Amino acid sequence: MGQYDGLTPEERARITEIQDFLIDRYVEQKEACERGDNARAKEIALEIKELQREKEEIKEWAAT
């Protein structure tokens, strides 16, 4: 049984979209850190947290 078997196709699509966004944000955060732009890196960290929270909410819906 897969990790997202209990999700609707729309929920699975949203999880995939979130994962793509997370990859982009992690890369952007790394680049901001390398530039010494700590303020931007912190902003991105908040975006990452929000995306992770949304992903977990969707997974919780599937478990109920």
C-alpha positions in Angstrom: 0.0 0.0 0.0 1.4 3.4 -1.0 1.9 6.4 1.3 -1.0 8.3 -0.4 -3.4 5.6 -1.2 -6.2 7.1 0.9 -6.1 10.4 -1.0 -8.3 11.6 -3.8 -6.5 12.3 -7.2 -6.9 16.0 -6.4 -5.2 15.6 -3.0 -2.4 13.5 -4.5 -1.9 16.2 -7.2 -1.7 18.9 -4.5 0.8 16.9 -2.5 3.0 16.5 -5.7 2.6 20.3 -6.3 3.7 21.0 -2.7 6.7 18.7 -3.0 7.7 20.5 -6.2 7.4 23.9 -4.4 9.4 22.6 -1.5 12.3 21.6 -3.7 12.2 25.0 -5.3 12.1 26.7 -1.9 15.0 24.6 -0.5 17.1 25.5 -3.5 16.2 29.2 -3.2 16.9 29.2 0.5 20.4 27.6 -0.1 21.1 30.3 -2.7 20.0 33.1 -0.3 22.3 31.7 2.4 25.2 31.5 0.0 24.6 35.2 -1.0 24.5 36.1 2.7 20.8 37.2 2.4 19.7 35.9 5.8 16.5 37.9 5.8 15.4 36.2 2.6 16.5 32.8 3.9 14.3 33.3 6.9 11.3 34.3 4.8 11.8 31.2 2.7 12.0 29.0 5.9 8.6 30.3 6.8 7.2 29.4 3.4 8.7 25.9 3.7 7.1 25.5 7.1 3.7 26.5 5.7 4.0 24.1 2.8 5.0 21.3 5.1 2.0 22.1 7.3 -0.4 22.0 4.4 1.1 18.7 3.2 0.7 17.1 6.6 -2.9 18.4 6.8 -3.7 16.6 3.5 -2.1 13.4 4.7 -4.2 13.6 8.0 -7.4 13.9 6.0 -6.5 10.6 4.3 -6.0 8.9 7.6 -9.5 9.7 8.8 
